[in-house]
Amino acid sequence: MDSPISSFLLFFAFSLPFVFGTSLDLYSSCSNLFNCGNITNVGFPFWGVGRPPDCGYPALQLACEGNKTTIVIMQIKYQILKYSLQNNSQTLTIARTDYMGTLCPKKFINTTIDYNLFDAIPTYRNITLLYCSSSSVAGQFSCPGYNAGFIQVSPMGSTPCNVSVIVPVSMNFFPSVSDVVNSTEVSKAFDEGFEVRLKEDGGRCRICEQSQGVCGYDLSSNRTTCYCRMGDIDNGACRNLQAGGAPSSPPGDRDGNRNLKVVIGVCVGLGSAIAILFCIMIIYIRRRKRLSTKSSSISNRKKYGIDSIINYGPKRYHYSEIKKMTNSFSTKIGEGGYGIVYQGKLLDGTLVAIKVLKLSKANGEDFINEVMSISRTSHVNIVGLLGFCYTSRKAALIYEFMANGSLDRFMSRSHNHEMKMLHRIVTGVARGLEYLHCGCSTRIVHFDIKPQNILLDEDSNPKISDFGLAKLCKRKVSAISMLGTRGTAGFIAPEVFSPAFGIVSYKSDVYSYGMLVLDLVLGGIRNNPNHSRLLSDDDSEMYFPNWVFKNIEMGKSIRMRQSLMEEEEEEMEKKMTMIGLWCIQTSPIDRPTMSRVLEMLEGSIHSLQMPPRPLLVAPNMATQQSTSESLSYI
């Protein structure tokens, strides 16, 4: 038994039981259905409680807590009140557990349904709860720390309240946005939940089940798969054939089938052992030769994340559908180094913005990076990605349409905007960045915050866009490795292009945000004809932040075009300017977090300290910083 053939046969004999044993285990495990309380007979694509992770989508884990079924969707726990399976369509009635029986949860969290897993159906609407620390008007309810709470059935734009939370409810309770509601009705609506419908998997599971297989999920390839009682998989179906080519028998006939298969197996094995061995040897050798090529192909697919996007990301469209949406690319609304943006329309009439790129090896990675990053987000100040198209030569991203375009165009139309509107815009951008840094399951650092990447909707609410340069990182990891400089000149943090200034982290976004705030308050220095004159002023020391700092010290406005402002607006301008200067501190450890920036924006100007004068040199070339300052980064 020392020959290569003997060694191979020994390896083959030991491998077969392991391979088929694993397949049989998954077939058996995934045949089990989930049962908990009144939620029964739940199968694919769900998993949990007796159904291992290989039995369903990773994001659809069920739990049984005291005979109550729960599921976590977009970081929020829901209780499943009802489950229905009709005509291969699975419908759930779910309710947020943090709002069941109360309007005062421990944490105020905004979220939305994961539209990559669930279809949007017109059976629910969003209710907005407003929590105010103080109000001149009596509230409809109150919570600890918030004296007045209000309920809105339809969005009302900006509000004076500290916190607002959007919660879905069934339209059975509030069929019209004009309905007047009270806290008792809303609380009852929250307890009753709302209905969502699971998206189809393209019919792959039905094909599997029709061949007497059990549906599951291959975690290595991120695809729906089929587990078979016996035999192989062919195009998503089980090839369980008997000797005459007939399909495998139902489970009730297993004992008779087993005896027949033993007899057939012995006869065939004795009569054709040499032929089988010869075939196995040929297959083994050929597969060894193809191994390196196949491994390289799989590595590339994982590198660009295509499989993951197809299964977890937004809807994928064909290029012909993109062409139809844009009416053969007839309406161009923007253009840049990344490609061209066209106005389009979905089948339901929804206006969209479609960014079309021509792929190269470099920006192909940026494209995948943008889809992976933005598909993990759901926030009112982050632009929504509705779909994408990806081929070997073409790629397109389908975004929600922003009626007022980008922030730089907004600034270029006029340099004399109301200070209250500017304050609302910078506050919205700050909320979006805080969400990217702290609100996502995986921290996202944008690396390209600038006016061109801030879009405004019809109500001039800001939304952060263009995640092509973004990086995902674990929250506990403060430093980010960089291969090359990312960002736009004038908005790039010093540490991004030189390690002498400190480590690259989420504080790099804070710097870009600070430059954006100063640019906005000034009235758009990039679009202002007097920009060069300002920067060459002797008093500015050829450095724009120093010019801003000097004007703040002297109590002067930095607005290019002066207009009469009320005292409240003057305070807003000074507050935003001081916050901008704090954010663009040369050393990352001196910059505030975005959570702290929000506190400063919403707080009083009298609680703000004057920031240090921005430096032109790296911290290790300037005065040595104290130990307490170093610890402030933690």
Secondary structure, DSSP 8 states (H G I E B T S, - for coil): --SHHHHHHHHHHHHHHHHHHHHHHHHHHHHS-EEETTEEEE-TT-B-SSS-GGGS-TT-BEEESSS-EEEEETTEEEEEEEEEEETTEEEEEEEEGGGTT-S--SS-------TTTEE--TTEEEEEEEEES--SS--SEEETTEEEEEEESS--S--SSSEEEEEEEETTT--STT----HHHHHHHHHH-EEEEE---TTHHHHHHHTT-EEEEETTTTEEEEE-SSSEEETTEEE-B-TTS-B---GGGHHHHHHHHHHHHHHHHHHSHHHHHHHHHHHHHHHHHHHHHHHHHHHHHHHHTHHHHHHHSSEE--HHHHHHHTTTTT-EEEEETTEEEEEEE-TTS-EEEEEEEE--HHHHHHHHHHHHHHTT---TTB--EEEEEE-SSEEEEEEE--TT-BHHHHHHH-S---HHHHHHHHHHHHHHHHIIIIISSSEEE-S--SGGGEEE-TT--EEE---TT-EEE-TT------SS--S-TTTS-HHHH-GGG---STHHHHHHHHHHHHHHHHT-GGG-TTHHHHHT-GGGTT-HHHHHHHHHHTT----SS-----HHHHHHHHHHHHHHHHHT-SSGGGS--HHHHHHHHHS-GGG--------SS-GGGSS---HHHHHTT-
